[in-house]
Structures are given as structure tokens and as C-alpha cells.
């Protein structure tokens, strides 16, 4: 994945809270066995903590933080080609640029969503969470929350091949949840039922499909500042890295690894094959109308 060296990055779309501290706050979802249970339940890489009832502490207040890192270091596409945090800023910019134009094409209005970088723990409108839950989208404040350390775990703990586009896939999936929130379909996952045919699985698979739709258009969506796409090159190897990440976080793969057995009745995100299938559906068609996982 290659970015246009001369393109400007919009760091206002990312809040950098790395190294911040929650004043007087404990963490409702912690590491160790609780974090592992959260992983097996499929909370990570999805929707905010309260969606599975694992936190009862609403906390819309801010976290002590500074945006200096991304503001200082992430100025252009050249920075995105050399720094991981700048790369995520660029992916956020690209995803929101595409969805803004796609909504306008469909006579709709896209409302932007910030991405929050954090380390350790974070306080959100969906409750307080630790890095153990992985990336998630909080519909309460319409923000994506991401500890960049997750990308290393995606490779070392879950067996994904890694690579820049594996990271981009994760971010695009979370913005898929934002699209669902704007369209009114995200609420279907709130019944908290599990299983291969549950609404929770269908919501997650649709977010995978939306990630594929963005990927299809990522190299053709022009940025307002340059009139050129922010992402200038996306190869088959990049897409394969994304598919590897999708498979690595399939419910069956995670359950086999952490439980030693597969229990489809407790699935919340879908199997490795399903996640790859729906990302491919979005990528091959480039049409969000083909992402109706509820039919």
C-alpha cells in the first residue's frame, strides 16, 4: 500500500491520547483472564464495551492527552509511508473521504467520526475499556478507539500475516460500524444473541463488506486538497494481507486457539471463511448495496 507523497494529511480526524491517564478511573475490562474472555466472546474488533454488557460505567469525559505526536509528525503522504501512526491517519482520511463522497452520491449526508489513539486504557461514552478489548467503535460518541499495539498482537497472537493493509482493514472495518450507525442498522446487534445466524454476526460481516467496498475505491477516490487519491497503490499482496487479518479474527479460529474447540452457538463475528467472503464481496463489487448480510 502506497500513499501519495505530496498529499496533505488531516490530523484533526485523529485524537492522540497515547500516554494519557484516566483521572481517578479504574478499568472495567482488564487484561489477563478477563481480557481473554472478552476476546473469546468477540468483543474486540467490533462495537464498544457496553454492547456486550461488560461495563456499566458510562464515561463520556475526556482523557488527559496531547495530540502533539500526530500533529507534529503526520503532515503528508510521505509521512504515512514511513510511520505507522501517520499511516493510520491516512487510512482514516481515505475512508472518510470515500464515505463522504459515497453518501453524497446517494443524496445522503456523511457525519465524520474521529479515531482515538490510546495506550492501556480509555474512557468512552460506551464505558471504560482496556487495550485487551482491541479496536472498537463506540456509537455513543461516534468514535473509533485503537491501541496501535493491537497490530503487533494481530500478527503474533492471532497469526495474521501483518502488513500495512492488514492495519487498514481493521480501521476500515471499524468505520464500517460507523456507516451502520449512520444508516440505523447497527442497533440490530444490541439484542446480544449469539450464534452463526445471529444479528451480531450479520452486523460484523456487513462491516467487513463495507471495508471491502472502501478498499475497492481507495485508489480512485480523489482528495479535495489535491484532486488525486490519497492511496496511490494497492496490490494483490495488500489485499491478501487484509484477507489474512480477516481470517485471523474469525470466531472459529479464535475459539480453536483459546478454547481448543469451536462452538458456533457462541459466535459473535462470524467464521474466518465468512469474514473473508464478505470482505471479498465488498471488494469485488465496490457496491455497498451488495453488503446486505441480513437477507
C-alpha positions as CSV (number, residue, x, y, z in Angstrom):
1,X,0.0,0.0,0.0
2,X,1.5,3.3,-1.1
3,X,0.3,6.8,-0.3
4,X,0.7,9.9,-2.4
5,X,3.9,11.5,-1.0
6,X,2.6,15.1,-1.7
7,X,-0.9,14.7,-0.3
8,X,-1.6,16.5,3.0
9,X,-2.9,14.6,6.0
10,X,-5.9,15.9,8.1
11,X,-4.8,15.1,11.7
12,X,-8.0,16.8,13.0
13,X,-9.7,13.4,12.3
14,X,-7.5,11.7,14.9
15,X,-7.2,12.3,18.6
16,X,-3.9,11.2,20.0
17,X,-4.4,10.1,23.6
18,X,-1.4,7.8,23.8
19,X,0.3,8.0,27.2
20,X,-2.8,9.7,28.6
21,X,-4.2,8.8,32.1
22,X,-7.8,8.4,33.2
23,X,-8.1,10.6,36.3
24,X,-9.2,8.5,39.2
25,X,-10.6,5.9,36.9
26,X,-10.4,2.1,37.1
27,X,-10.6,-0.2,34.1
28,X,-13.9,-2.1,33.8
29,X,-12.4,-4.6,31.3
30,X,-8.9,-5.6,32.2
31,X,-6.2,-7.9,30.9
32,X,-5.4,-11.4,32.0
33,X,-8.3,-13.8,32.1
34,X,-11.0,-11.1,31.8
35,X,-9.3,-9.8,28.7
36,X,-9.1,-13.3,27.3
37,X,-12.8,-13.9,27.9
38,X,-13.6,-10.7,26.1
39,X,-11.5,-11.8,23.2
40,X,-13.3,-15.2,23.0
41,X,-16.7,-13.5,23.3
42,X,-15.7,-11.4,20.3
43,X,-15.9,-8.0,21.9
44,X,-12.6,-6.9,20.4
45,X,-12.5,-5.7,16.8
46,X,-16.2,-4.7,17.0
47,X,-18.5,-2.4,18.9
48,X,-18.0,-0.7,22.2
49,X,-17.8,-2.4,25.6
50,X,-21.3,-1.8,26.7
51,X,-22.7,-3.7,23.7
52,X,-22.0,-7.0,25.5
53,X,-22.8,-5.7,29.0
54,X,-19.2,-6.0,30.1
55,X,-19.1,-2.4,31.6
56,X,-21.7,-0.4,33.5
57,X,-19.7,2.7,33.8
58,X,-20.7,5.4,31.2
59,X,-17.8,7.8,30.9
60,X,-18.1,10.4,28.2
61,X,-15.5,12.6,29.9
62,X,-12.1,13.3,28.3
63,X,-8.8,11.7,28.9
64,X,-5.6,13.6,29.8
65,X,-3.8,13.7,26.5
66,X,-1.9,15.5,23.8
67,X,-2.3,15.5,20.1
68,X,1.2,16.7,19.6
69,X,2.6,13.5,18.2
70,X,0.4,13.2,15.1
71,X,0.1,16.9,14.6
72,X,3.9,17.2,14.6
73,X,4.9,14.1,12.6
74,X,2.0,13.4,10.3
75,X,1.8,16.1,7.7
76,X,2.0,14.4,4.3
77,X,1.6,11.1,2.5
78,X,5.3,10.7,2.7
79,X,5.0,10.6,6.5
80,X,2.3,7.9,6.1
81,X,4.7,5.8,4.0
82,X,7.3,5.8,6.8
83,X,5.4,6.0,10.2
84,X,2.7,3.6,11.5
85,X,0.6,6.3,13.3
86,X,0.7,8.5,10.2
87,X,-0.4,5.6,8.1
88,X,-3.5,5.1,10.2
89,X,-4.2,8.8,10.0
90,X,-4.0,8.5,6.2
91,X,-6.3,5.5,6.2
92,X,-8.8,7.3,8.3
93,X,-8.7,10.3,5.9
94,X,-9.1,8.0,2.9
95,X,-12.0,6.1,4.4
96,X,-13.9,9.2,5.4
97,X,-13.3,10.9,2.1
98,X,-14.7,7.9,0.3
99,X,-17.8,7.5,2.5
100,X,-18.5,11.3,2.4
101,X,-18.5,11.1,-1.4
102,X,-20.5,7.9,-1.5
103,X,-23.2,9.3,0.8
104,X,-23.4,12.4,-1.3
105,X,-23.7,10.3,-4.4
106,X,-26.7,8.6,-2.8
107,X,-28.2,12.0,-1.8
108,X,-27.2,11.5,1.9
109,X,-25.0,13.3,4.4
110,X,-22.0,11.7,6.0
111,X,-21.1,12.7,9.5
112,X,-17.4,12.2,10.2
113,X,-16.1,10.1,13.1
114,X,-12.9,10.7,15.0
115,X,-10.4,7.9,15.6
116,X,-8.8,7.9,19.1
117,X,-5.3,6.5,19.6
118,X,-4.8,5.3,23.2
119,X,-2.5,3.1,25.3
120,X,-3.5,0.9,28.2
121,X,-7.0,2.2,28.9
122,X,-9.5,4.7,27.6
123,X,-12.7,6.3,28.8
124,X,-15.6,6.5,26.3
125,X,-19.3,7.2,26.1
126,X,-19.6,3.4,25.9
127,X,-17.7,2.8,29.2
128,X,-14.2,2.4,30.2
129,X,-12.1,-0.2,28.4
130,X,-8.5,-1.5,28.3
131,X,-6.4,-2.4,25.3
132,X,-7.4,-6.1,25.9
133,X,-10.6,-5.5,24.0
134,X,-8.8,-4.5,20.8
135,X,-10.1,-1.9,18.4
136,X,-13.8,-0.9,18.7
137,X,-16.3,1.6,17.6
138,X,-18.5,3.4,20.2
139,X,-21.9,4.5,18.8
140,X,-22.4,6.7,21.9
141,X,-19.8,9.2,20.9
142,X,-19.3,8.1,17.3
143,X,-15.6,7.4,17.7
144,X,-13.2,4.6,16.8
145,X,-10.8,3.6,19.6
146,X,-7.5,2.0,18.7
147,X,-4.4,1.0,20.6
148,X,-1.7,0.6,17.9
149,X,-0.2,-2.3,19.9
150,X,-3.1,-4.4,18.7
151,X,-1.5,-4.7,15.2
152,X,1.5,-6.5,16.6
153,X,-0.8,-8.8,18.5
154,X,-2.8,-9.5,15.4
155,X,0.3,-10.9,13.9
156,X,2.0,-12.6,16.9
157,X,-1.1,-13.9,18.8
158,X,-3.6,-14.4,16.1
159,X,-1.4,-15.5,13.2
160,X,-2.2,-12.8,10.6
161,X,0.4,-12.2,8.0
162,X,0.7,-8.5,9.0
163,X,1.5,-5.7,6.7
164,X,0.1,-2.1,6.3
165,X,-3.1,-3.2,4.6
166,X,-3.9,-5.6,7.5
167,X,-3.9,-2.5,9.6
168,X,-6.0,-0.6,7.1
169,X,-8.6,-3.4,7.0
170,X,-9.0,-3.2,10.8
171,X,-9.6,0.6,10.6
172,X,-11.9,0.3,7.6
173,X,-14.0,-2.4,9.5
174,X,-14.5,0.0,12.4
175,X,-15.6,2.7,10.0
176,X,-18.0,0.1,8.6
177,X,-19.7,0.2,12.0
178,X,-19.9,3.9,11.8
179,X,-21.6,3.6,8.5
180,X,-24.1,1.2,10.1
181,X,-24.7,3.6,12.9
182,X,-25.5,6.4,10.5
183,X,-27.8,4.1,8.5
184,X,-29.6,2.8,11.5
185,X,-28.5,-0.9,11.1
186,X,-26.0,-1.0,14.0
187,X,-28.7,-1.4,16.6
188,X,-29.6,-4.9,15.3
189,X,-26.6,-6.2,17.2
190,X,-27.9,-5.0,20.6
191,X,-30.1,-8.0,21.3
192,X,-26.9,-9.7,22.5
193,X,-27.9,-13.0,21.0
194,X,-25.0,-15.1,19.7
195,X,-24.6,-17.8,17.1
196,X,-23.7,-18.2,13.4
197,X,-27.1,-16.8,12.3
198,X,-27.3,-14.0,15.0
199,X,-27.7,-10.3,14.2
200,X,-24.4,-9.7,15.9
201,X,-22.6,-11.9,13.3
202,X,-24.5,-10.2,10.5
203,X,-23.5,-6.8,11.7
204,X,-19.9,-7.7,11.9
205,X,-19.9,-9.3,8.4
206,X,-21.5,-6.3,7.0
207,X,-18.7,-4.1,8.4
208,X,-16.2,-6.4,6.7
209,X,-18.1,-6.0,3.5
210,X,-18.1,-2.2,3.8
211,X,-14.3,-2.4,4.5
212,X,-14.0,-4.2,1.1
213,X,-16.1,-1.5,-0.6
214,X,-13.8,1.2,0.6
215,X,-10.7,-0.8,-0.5
216,X,-12.2,-1.2,-4.0
217,X,-12.4,2.6,-4.3
218,X,-9.4,3.6,-2.2
219,X,-7.1,4.2,-5.2
220,X,-9.7,6.1,-7.2
221,X,-11.3,8.4,-4.6
222,X,-9.9,11.9,-5.1
223,X,-8.9,14.1,-2.1
224,X,-10.2,17.7,-2.1
225,X,-6.8,19.2,-1.5
226,X,-5.0,17.6,-4.4
227,X,-7.7,16.1,-6.7
228,X,-5.8,12.9,-6.5
229,X,-6.4,9.7,-4.4
230,X,-4.5,9.7,-1.1
231,X,-3.7,6.0,-1.6
232,X,-1.8,5.7,-4.9
233,X,-1.1,1.9,-5.0
234,X,-2.9,-1.2,-3.6
235,X,-1.6,-4.6,-4.7
236,X,-2.9,-8.1,-4.6
237,X,-0.4,-8.8,-1.8
238,X,-2.0,-6.0,0.2
239,X,-5.5,-7.4,-0.3
240,X,-4.1,-10.8,0.7
241,X,-2.8,-9.3,3.9
242,X,-6.3,-7.9,4.6
243,X,-7.9,-11.3,4.0
244,X,-5.3,-12.9,6.3
245,X,-6.3,-10.4,9.1
246,X,-10.0,-11.1,8.4
247,X,-9.4,-14.9,8.8
248,X,-7.3,-14.5,11.9
249,X,-10.1,-12.9,13.8
250,X,-12.8,-15.3,12.7
251,X,-14.7,-16.8,15.6
252,X,-13.8,-20.3,14.8
253,X,-10.0,-19.5,14.6
254,X,-10.1,-17.6,17.9
255,X,-12.1,-20.3,19.7
256,X,-9.9,-23.1,18.5
257,X,-6.8,-21.2,19.6
258,X,-8.1,-20.1,23.0
259,X,-10.7,-22.7,23.9
260,X,-9.4,-25.7,22.0
261,X,-12.8,-26.3,20.4
262,X,-15.2,-24.5,18.1
263,X,-18.7,-23.5,19.4
264,X,-20.8,-21.9,16.6
265,X,-23.6,-21.2,19.0
266,X,-21.5,-18.6,20.8
267,X,-20.2,-16.8,17.6
268,X,-20.5,-13.0,17.5
269,X,-18.4,-12.1,14.5
270,X,-18.5,-15.0,12.0
271,X,-16.1,-17.6,10.8
272,X,-12.8,-17.0,9.1
273,X,-14.3,-18.1,5.8
274,X,-17.4,-15.8,6.2
275,X,-15.3,-12.8,7.1
276,X,-13.1,-13.3,4.0
277,X,-16.1,-13.9,1.9
278,X,-17.9,-10.7,2.8
279,X,-14.7,-8.6,2.5
280,X,-14.3,-10.1,-0.9
281,X,-18.0,-9.3,-1.8
282,X,-17.4,-5.6,-1.0
283,X,-14.0,-5.5,-2.7
284,X,-15.1,-7.3,-5.9
285,X,-18.3,-5.3,-6.4
286,X,-17.5,-2.0,-4.8
287,X,-21.2,-1.6,-4.1
288,X,-22.4,-1.2,-0.6
289,X,-25.9,-2.3,-1.7
290,X,-24.3,-5.8,-2.1
291,X,-23.5,-5.8,1.6
292,X,-26.9,-6.8,2.9
293,X,-25.9,-9.6,5.2
294,X,-29.4,-9.6,6.8
295,X,-31.1,-11.1,3.7
